[in-house]
Structures are given as C-alpha cells and as structure tokens.
Amino acid sequence: MRKIYLLIITSFLFVPVTFSQAPQSWTSADMYLALRKLNVLGSVLYVAAHPDDENTRLISYLAKDRMYRTGYLSLTRGDGGQNLIGDEQGIELGLIRTQELLSARRIDGGEQFFSRAFDFGYSKTPEETFTKWDREKILSDVVWVIRKFQPDVIITRFPTTGEGGHGHHTASAILANEAFAAAADPNRFPEQLKYVSVWQAKRVLWNTFNFGNNNTTANDQYKLDVGGYNPLLGKSYGEIAAISRSNHKSQGFGSAAGRGEAIEFFRATKGDQPVNDLMDGVSLTWNKVAGGETVSKIVDSLVRSFDLLHPENSVQGLVRLYKSLGNLKDGYWKEQKLKEVHNLIAQCSGLFLDATTTEQFAVQTDSVRINFSFNNRLGTDAVLQKVTVDKFDTAFSKSLEKNKNFNFSKTVYVPVEKPITQPYWLARKMEEGYFNVTDEKLIGQADVDPACQASIEATIFGERFTFVRPVKYKFTDPVRGELYEPLVVIPPVLIAPEEKNIISKGSNNFEGKLNLTSKKKGFTAVLKDVGRDKVDQVKIKYSPDNITFEDKNKTAVVDYEVQAAMDNDYYFAVDANNGRKDVFHLGMKEVKYDHVPYINYFTIATVSNRNLDLKIYGKKIGYIVGAGDKVPEALEQMGYEVTLLTDKELAKNKLNDFDAILTGVRAYNTNDWMNKYYDKLMKYVNEGGNLIVQYNTSSNIGPVRAKISPYNFDISRTRITDENAAVNFLKPEHPVLNFPNKITGDDFKGWIQERSIYHATNWDKEKFESIFSMNDPAEKADEGALIIAKHGKGYFTYTGIVFFRELPAGVPGSFRLLANIIALNKKKAF
Ligand SMILES: [Zn+2]
C-alpha cells in the first residue's frame, strides 16, 4: 500500500502540464462532431455532491457519443476535503476544485454547475447536512438549474437511502429527487419564473455503483455499455474519462484509462424505469420543434457535404442555417442551437480573435493596454465592423484577408467603479453552510465572470455576428511556453494585516503590522480610523500614517497600536489622497498551480483580537511539516519559537533543544523519510522530550506501532463531526487538563466544523491514557481523540483533535489545550 501511494504522489511531479487557457481551435473532427450534434435535441443532468463524485465515463459517453447536452451539477465546490497538493483549505480549496472540474469538463464535453452549498466537511447523515445547508435554499438552486438546463433525464450518483455513505451524498440525491417535481410546479419558487419556465424531466435515474465492498448494481437494473471507441476523437470513453478525472489533482485522482465493454447500471427513482434506452419516451429530433424539419434537412446536408480539408466551405451553409433557426418561434432548443451554430461559424471560418494584455492586473484608477490580434486563417468572406471593450469602441469596415495578421492596441482607463474580479460566491460574507448569493441569475454558474470582454463584430457572408472573447493576460514562460491567464481587476492599493487573529494576554491592547502594496505609480495612501464590529472607545496609532508610493508593486509596512476595552474585529482602510478620497479596504490572495488558471480573490483587511487567558510553558518548538497546515503560525502567535523541521534539519539538529516536537497533519502519510527518524525521535522522548503527533490517515500507513509511537496503537477512521459534541473528561486530574491552563467545558465552546478525525484505537492500555470521550448524536462514545503515554523521561501524544482547523479560526479552547499538551514534559531538566 505504502509504495503505491508514493508512486501516485511522485507521479504528479512528472505529469506533463496539460492546462492551457489559450484559444483552442477545433480540429475538423471536432467540427464534424459538432455539426452532427446539431440534429440531436436531448439533454441529461448528472447530480451529486462533490468534485470527483461525477461519473466522467458516462458524461463523456453522453456528451460525445450520444451528443446530448450534458451537465454536471455538483452541489458543493469540494471546499471541505483534504488537499493533496498544498495547504489550501476551505474556500481556497473550493476555488482550486472549481477550476479542476472546469478542466475536466473541457475534456469530457460536459457543462459544469454548482449550488450555493458549502462543503463543510464530513457529515454522517443527510439530517446533519441539512442543519448546515439551508435545505430550502439549496433545493431552490437545484430547481433553478433544472429549469434553466431543462434536462430530459436527471441522473444521480447516489441513492436517497444512504448507501452513498457521506451525508452530502445522500442529501444530493434527496434534493435531486425532490426537485424533479418542484421544478415542474409553478407554486414552487415562483420568483424564478420571471427568468425561466417550469420544467418536467422524464425521469430520475440512480446510477448504481460497484465500489468494491459496496455493490448496489443488480441484474434487473437498466444496463448500458458506455465503453465504446470514438474514432473521430481517437479515444474510448474510458480513456477520455481517465484524462478528465486526472484533472482532480488536489485529490490525487490520476486515473488509469479504461478500454473495452463498460456497463453502467441505472434504477429509476422518479418516472418509469427505462426498457430500451435511457431516453425512452423522449423525442430527440427537430420534430419536437415547430418548423424544425427544415432545420434538420439543412443540418443533414451540411453533414454530408462537410470537407475535412476545407471546413470554411461549410460556413455559408451555416450562416443560412443560423438565419433559418432565427425564424423559429423562441424556445429552449432554438436558443441552444443558435449558440452551437454561432460557435461552429467561428470555428469553421478559422477566425483567430485574440484580445490580451501584457499585465495580469487592470488597476482601478489606472489604465491598461489591450492588444488585439485577428486572423482570417481560412479566408472566409469576413468583414470586421466594430470592436467594443467596456465603454471604448472602434468602428471598422475592413475586409479580413486570408491568413494575414491584423494587430492593433488600445489603452483604456479603469474607473474606480469598475468592479474588482471577485468570485461572485465570495462577494458577501458566507453563512456556515452556504454562500450568500443575492443575484438569482448567478446561481449555478461555475466560474467568475471575466474582468473584461471584447465584442468583435464582423459580417460573414453578409450576416452580422458578434464574437465575444474574454480579455486575457498573455505571456511566455521560459519553461511552459505561451500562457493565457485571467485578467483581474484590482484596487490601486492592497492591505494585508500581518496577523489575522491576535491574542493579547491580560488586556485588549495590542499591536501589529499592515503591509500596504501599491499597484499603481505615484499613489498616496492615507490610513483611516479603524472600523470595528462592536462599539468601543478605540484609540489607534499608525506609524507612518500616510505613504506615497513612487512606483508600483512596492510594499510598505505600517505599525499600528490599538488601545481597546473588549474583544473585537477590526477593519482597516486607506483613502487615496485624491479629490474624491476613494476608499480601499481589500487584500488579495493568490493561488497558483500549473494545472489550473491563476486564482485570485479578495478579502477585507481585518484583524480580530481576543484577550485570551492563555499560559504557556516551554519556548522552543520543532514542527515537522506534513501535508500542509497553518499550525506553526498559530504557535508563534501563542509565544513559542518555531523551527520547521524537514528531512535535512531532522538529520542535523540536536532534538534535545526542543521543548516539544509536533508533527503536522498527515506527516507520516506524506513524508516517507519519517521512518528514518523513528529511533531518533524515540530517543528524544525517552530523554525527556515531548512528541505530539497530529492525525494521520489509516489507509496509507504501514505498521503504526513501529513507525510512530513507542507503544502499540492503531489509527481508525472514527471521527466526531459535530463541532458541538459533548466532551467528557475521563481523567480530570491529568496534567493535560490542568497545567498551565485549567481546561473546562467552556474550552470546547465555539469550535468549528468538527472535533476530531482519525482517532486512535486498540492502544496499549498499560501505557496510554485516554483523556476525553466524545460522540456524535446517536453514536456510541469514543475515547481515541487524545491519547498520551509517558515514555522514559518524556511524553508521546497522538491526537485526532483538529487543531489545524480550530487554531487558524481563533478558537480560544484549542490554544489552551494545545499549550497544555506542549507543557506535558514540564519536569524536563534544562
Ligand atoms: Zn463525494
């Protein structure tokens, strides 16, 4: 097991980078497929809970063999999972997974949708899930997507009956089945009917599964072979699925390609069971649209006459088809096929329409230069008429010659009113279980809107078309080649408080630092009075209190001192020393990985201060980084000196200098070299040290006793997902509950997401002491969240308590408890 695991991890490093945002020109085979698709009027929506739940093989087959409009509605963005490639958690992980899913869909041909639901972490039952998701809101999102997408058939990955395990899984099936009727009912969510109409799908099918020990398939279910080979694409659907699924890199889902027969099983949970086909009873042709026969005939002749070497010869016919579609009565399929034909006209024409910048950022109150590059590569009859970006437009009447570049640039001003490029679901403060989105029309949308779009109008065979292209940041990386990344609108100054949570001991006076970064030349920032959540007489002193930046991308540090009387949350802002005194109050976060586009989002510059009754004992901490977490920063806030220990440092350092050594989350899962230091760490403990092991997962780890601990214990999958679960103190007199902080029930108030994961089990009862027992509702108590053994003169601790979540969230009890674990070896001779 261990070897396989390592192989997967290392393979990331050598996987060629497939991501590219460059404008993709279709091959003639893609165009031929898209032409044939024009005569298919069917749609399927797949519904599940997370990025990775979707059946990519089935989606590839439906989109590329059946040529249905195929969508995947993932209720969440996968914010709560474990991240195998970095330390991003929560909304940042959701941002990465959003892009991974979009990459997967570019491969398998599906369209991506999300609801507002937040992936708050593991949940054992749908009831628990619905206490956090607002059930009615998320149902309305599913209904909205169904009414917009109008699927003939809805497919769920999971059943409503719990075999899917995770509470989110079951909840996704419950909502999809409920939405089947609700979407068709005008009395349900009538406010949506301003924009969409009611929709009755034909049936809901559960795509049953065989996940090894969990087999829900049966012979009386409807069976479909999706293992075919598509010669136009040179791949089987299993091969396409593997490439698609391998985009889920943050989950380590590099997948092997499947070839040969591949049977999918289905059971109807709403509507009738299919007998001959998934789409039994659904008309899939133009016959269902009044006047559609003419369209169908034009498409047939376009397919027959398509010339692989000269797709441009089809353009005139496509323009005729476009006009013919325009004459139909308005409706779903008219709108849908107009879009497809529009796309085909651009692709068959060989038109290259590029709008790019050489800067990643368009800065409010500054200007940005946009470079346009057009090329009529196949010499279609095309006359450029007009180019519009925001408020700027230019008229032309220029015939685009065959394979000649037409380049020009334009500098545009970015007014302060131009919205920053914030993912819409992060624009407002979120609730615990869902994102706040006020604009109904945005619901379901997968990605952030582009900061700037160029509309390029051209006459093609006498008909006027507008091609809309996002303006992208384009550059050439010496290793990765030419890259296109999103253009991002940002404020002229960014504010980053150095600390997010400040712990002051004994009073609410505190000090800190702000980093101000200019994104514009010659910008003056004047620090404003600090905003706060609760009313309090606050005195704040800045040094300096105003800064003029000569150049952009310069960072200045401002020291501040606050005198206050209570715990509070503070908001920093600067005003620009201009006539209007524009105010800016945002910081920017960047997430960069090679396999997804650059991710940027904005956060309010805020600091929270807690006057915490926290005593610490000991000073020097060694921290062995595992999969990545923010515990070391929290330890520094608490007043410890933290040294990060890697393979090299562990080899050369004398461990006896450390009052305690902590291992980061999953350190034994992610660092193969931990084995080498077992003896050294045990010697350190034996001589009076204190080794604290945070959770590791049970699945990919060798014999635990030999590798982690001086005494026997195993790691289970037991977790306490209720963050309010009662905590019983089994050993009230134990030092870990008494020194230097007296731990009480109050210390377990205000926790987030969960209590603990991957508990210890089967420990040596002679050696280990268990400190707590806790349980989720309706489950029996477990004592494996925190176990401590004395070994020689020192201590060894294993804990599944989620310090890595609670400390960055500023939960007081988590600081106090961790301080006590660190103080366990207080009698150590110095
Ligand atoms: Zn899942």
Residues whose N, C-alpha, C, O or C-beta is under 5 A from the ligand:
A	BS01	ZN	H50 D53
